[in-house]
């Protein structure tokens, strides 16, 4: 099984590169904030009663909580996609007598190998980021000037253990769709996408939606003097709502794609019709592409709007949120979250489009030209970006409204239109070129050989 697992990783490098980057970010993030906790603990041990700074533990806890959750969200999304790309091969293994336990062991082996591969670079990046962040906090008076990041390996080992635990748990969930059904049914399911979202996934999506709404209600009912806590609850609620979008993604993506694709058909009778049919017919694939875009827009939009709302609040209790130091922290958090979301977006879009090589070859065999395929891909890319931006905007709007209710008493937040426009443009700038560049590479080569070669 070890040899097969490594062979699959070599055969589909695009999917596992995305998983490796996601795990690298998770390990680096946990090492970063774990090192900040260790700094405060070591400072207290060296001088009883002293701390590394008035805000160091708060920053490491509150700031790190969201960042680590987003990192793990990206890991689970990347792993799920990597397993889906192997569905046919894993189903074939089932038909030649591989047991469900062996199949799960294969997926676990891939997760462990990928995690160990990125652990050392993740440790190094996290430790360097911790030293840099501590220096910046000391410059702003939020950390004692004499403290240093300790050389203890504990944060690194905790980061590795947590990354492995999340990866292994996610691998069990991701492999379930293949191992829970008969081998012949698994092979049949690998050749065509399921028509509807499974009931367990849909119920989990509904549960996440309810949880997100409750978190936003908690944010909205915070008193004005607890605006920082309201902001954290709103941001966490936005993340939970995005998890709900990921779980119920195929259904939501199909509905939005149908609404946006309807006017495209008469505008572009050939490429538009085919693009619309592809997006609606392959809702799972569309959901895989849309969720990272929604993550990027939803989290970035929430952070930007909350910061502007706090700055424009007339209440004196919001001064801590609107202070220069807090704005800097929120900008740093925004940069980190946007980095996670952007990496997830690029990885997923490249892998999703590259996986359609055989589909493009079949279209070429029935008479489609490369220029027609590029027009189809362009239309799909624009619609994909639009669906992702709309979903992300809906999440950001709900979270920002909850925060605004707590800070200003009004459900209408202060929206920086220019900044939000740049976020939407940035999402489109990531989505469209990624799909087109990968599509250009995927449509090259002899079509007949690509069809015989199967997927990948």
N, C-alpha and C positions, 0 to 999 in steps of 0.2 A: 504493500500500500504506500510506503514511503516513496518508492521509485515512481509510482503512478502519480502521486500528489505532486512531486517535483516536475514530472513531465507535463502535467497540466499547467503548471505555473510557467514553464518555458513556452508552451504552445499559445497561451493567452496572456502575454506580458502586459497588454494594455489594462486588463481588468485588475491584475495583481499589482501593477505599478500604482494604480489609484488606491488600492487597499493599503499598500506600503506607505504612501504619502499620508493617508488618513491616520494610520497607526503611529507614524513618526510625529505628527502633530499632537496626537493624544499623549504620547510618552513625554514629549518636550513640554507640553502645557502642565502636566501633573508634576514634572520635575521642577518647573519654574515656581509654581505656587507652593509646592511642598518645601522647596528650599527657603521660601519666605517664612513659612511657618517655623522651619528649623532655625532660622535666624533669630526669631523672637524667643524660641525655647532656649537656645544656647545663651542668648543675652541674659535671660532671667536666671539661668543656672549659674552663670559667671558672677552676676551681681543680684542676689535675692531682692525681689521687690522692684527691680528695674525691668524695662521692656525695650525692645528695639525701636520703638516709636509709637506715637499715639494712634496711628492709623494703619500700621503694617499688617497686623492680624486681621483687621476689618477688611482691608483691601484684598489680602490673600484669600479670605473666606468668601466675601461677597463677589468680588471680581472673578476669582477662580472658579466659584460654583458654576456660573453661567458658562465660562469658557470651557471647563471640563465637560459639562453636559453637551455643549455643541460639538466638542471634539468627538465624544462618544457617539453622538447622533450621526456624525459624518462617517465614523468607523462602521457602524451598523448598516448604513445605507450602502457604503462601498462594498462591504462583505456580501450583503444580500444580492447586489448586482453581480459580483464575481461568481457566486454560486449559480445564479440564474443563467449566466453565460455557459456554464458547464452542464446545464441540465441534460442535454442530449448524451454527452459522454457518460455522465453518472447513471443515466437511465440504461444505457447499453451495458454498463458494468452490472447493473441489477439483473439484466436478462441473461447474463452468463454466470449467474449464481453468486454474485457479490451480495452479502447480507446487508440489511439496513445498518447494523452495527459497524460493518466494515466501511460502508459509505460515509457514515458519520465520522469514523476515525480518519478517513481520507481528508475530509473537510477540516477537521481539527488539526491535522498535520500541516495543512496549508497555512492555517492561521498562526500556529506556533512558529513555523519556519519564517513567515513574513514578519512576525513580531520580533523574533530574535535578530533578524537581519537589520531592522531599523532601530534597535534598542540603543546601541552605542552612539550613533549620530543623534538620536533623540535626547539622550542624556547630556551630550555635549552642548546641543543647542539650548536645552532648558536651563542648564547651569549658567551658560553665558547670558541668556536673557534675564535670569534672576539677578545676576550681578549688575547688569545694565539698568534694570528697573529699580533696584535698590539705590543705585547712584542717583537716578532721577528723583526718587522719593526723598532722598536726603537733601537734594538741592531745594526741594519745595517744603522742607521742614516737616515731612510726614514720617521720617525715620531718624533715629539717633545718628549723629554724624560719625561715631566711632565704630559702629558695628560692621561686620563683614559676613558674607554668606559662608557658612561653615562647610568644611570638606566632608561631612558625614555622608555615607552612601545610602542612608535610610530613605530620603525622598526618591532616589533613583530606583531602589528596590521596590518601594511602594508603587511607583509609577509603572514598573514592569509587571508587577502582580495584578494591578488594576486593569492594565491593558489586556493581559492574558485572560483575566476573568471575563471581561466584557466581550472580547473576541470569541472565546469559547462558548459563552452563553448565546451570542448572536449566531454562531455557526450551528448550534443545535436547532435554533428556530429556522434558519435559512435552509438547512438540509431536510427539514420535516416534510416539505412538499414532495420531495422525491422518495423519502423512505417510508412515508405513511401510506403509500398506495402500492398496488401490485406492480411488478416490473413492466408488464406489457402496457399497463395504463400510464406508467411514468414515461415510457418511450413515446406513446401516443401524445401525451400532454406536451412533450418537448418539441413536437413538430408544429403545434398550433397554440396560440395564446388562449388562455381560459377566457370565457366570455363574460364572466362576472367576478366581482371581488368575493373571496371566500367569507363565510359567515364569521369565523373567529377573528379574521382580520378586520372585518367591518365592525364587529362588536368592540374590538380594541380601539378602533378609530373613534367610535362613539364615546367610549370611556375617556380617551384623551381629550376629546372635544369638551366633555363635561368638566374634566379637570382644568382645562385651560380657562373655561368660563368662570369657574369658581376662583381661580387665581386672579383673574381680572376683576372680579367682584371684590376680592380682598384688597386689591390695589386701590380700587375706587373708593372704598370705605375707610381708608387710612386718614387720620387727621392731618391737616396741613403741616404740622410740625414733624411728622414722620414721612416727609416726602421722599427721603432716600429709600426707606423701606417700600414705599409705594412704587418707586421706580424699579426696584429689584423684583417685586412681585409682578409688575406689568411685563418686565422683560422675560421672566421665567414663564409667565402665562403665554407670551408670544411664542416661546420655544415649544411649549406643550401643544399649542394650537398647530404649529408647524409639524409636530409629530403626528397629530391627527390628520393633517393634510397628506403626510407620507403614507399613513396606514390606509386612508380612504382615497388615496391619490388616483387610482384608475377610474373610479366613478366620477370624481370631481373633474379630472382632466378630460374625460370623454364629454361631459356636459359642456364645459367651456370650449373645447375644441369644436364641438358641433355648432355652438353659438357663433364663434368667431369664423369658422370655416364656411358657413352658409353664404355670406356675401363674397367670399373669395372665388367660389365656383364660377359665377357668371363673369367675374373680372378676368379670370385666367382659366378659360374652359379646359385646357389640357393639363398643365402643371398644377393649377389650383385644384382641379377635381381630384387628381391623383394624390396630392399632398393631403387634402382633407380626408380622403378615404384611408390613407395610411395612418393618420393621427387618430381617427376614430376607431379604426379596426385594430390597432395595436395600442390599447390604452395603457397597458403595463409599461411598455417601452416609453410611451409619452410621459407617464408618471415618473419614471426613472430620470428622464431628462428635465422635467419641470420642477421636481422637489428641490434640487440644489439652487435653482434660480429663485424659487420662492423663499428659500432659506436666506439667500443673499439679500433680497429686497426686503423681506419681513424684518430681519434683525437690524439691518442697517437703517431702514426707515424708522423703526421704533426708536432706536438710539438717537437719531438726528432730531426727530420730532419732540421726543421727551426733553432733550437738552434745550431746544428753542422754547418750548413751553415753560420750562423752569426759568429761563432767562427773562422771559416776558411776563412772568407772574408778578402781580402787584402785591402779593403777600410777602411780608418780611420774613416769614418762617421758611421761605424757600431759598434763602440766601446761601445755605450750605450746598444746595444742589447747584446753584447758579454761580458759585465762586469759581475763580480762575483755575484753582487747583482741581476742583471737581470736574470742570469742563475738560481739563487736560486728561484726567483719568478716564472720562467717558470717551474721549477721542481715542485714547490708547486702547480701551476695550473695544471700541468700534473697529479700529484697525485690525485687531486680533480676530474678532468675529468675522469681519469681511474677508480676511485671509483664509480662514477655514472654509467659508462658504464659496469663495472663488476657486479654491483648490478642488473642492467637491464638485463644483459646476464643470470645470474644465475636464477633470478626470472622467466624470460620468458621460458628458457629451461626446468626448473622444471615443470612449469605449462603446457607447450605444451606436454611434454612427459606423465605427469600424466593424461592428458585428453584423452589419447589413451588406457585407460584400457580396454574398451569394444572391441576395435579393436584387441588388443593382445589376448583377450579371444576368439574371433571368430577364429583367426588363430590357436589357440590351439585346438579348437573344430574340425577343419578340418585336424588336424594331425601334426601341427608344434610343435616341442619340445621346451623346455625352452632354450636349448643351441642354437638351430637354430634362435630363436627370438633374443637372445643376439648377435649372429653374424650379424643378420640383423641390429640391433640397432647400433652396432659398426661401420658398414659400413656407415649407415646414419649419425652417429655422425661425422665421418671423412669427409664425403662429405659436411655436413653442415658447419663444421669449415673451410673447404677449400673455399667454396663459400663466407662465411663471410670475410675471410682474403683477398680474391681476390678483393671483392668490396671495402673493407676498404683501401687496398693498392692502388687501382685506385684513390680513393679520396685523399689520402695522397700524392700520386705522383703529382696530378694536383695542389693541394694547395702549395706544396713545390716548384714546378717548378715556380709558380707565385712569391713566395717570393724570390727565388733565382734570378729571373730576375731583381727584384727591387734592391737587395742588391749587387749582383756581376755582373749583366749584362749578365749572362749565364742562360739558361733555365735548365741546369743540376745542381741540388743541391749537396751538400756534404752529402752522406748517411752513417750513422754509421751502418754498416751491422750487427755488433754484437747486438746492441740495438734493431734494427728492427727485428732481428731473435728472440730475447727474447720476443718482443711484440707478434709476430706470435705464438711462443711457448706458451706464457701465454694465448692467446685466445683459442688455442687448448686444453690447460690444464683445462680451465674452461668449454669448450664445451663438450668434450668427457666424462669426469667423471660425469658431471651433467646429461647428457642423459642416461648413463649406470646405474648410481645409482638410478635415478628415474624409469628407465625401469625395473630394478630388483624388485623394490617395486610394480610396476604396474602389473607384470605378475604373482604375487603370488595370491593365493586364488582360489576357485572353478570357473572354466571357465563358466559353465552353469549359475551360479548365477550372475556372472559379466555381462553376456550377457543380462539376464532378467532385471538386474538393470539399464541398460542403461548407459549413459555416466557419467563420473565423478569418 
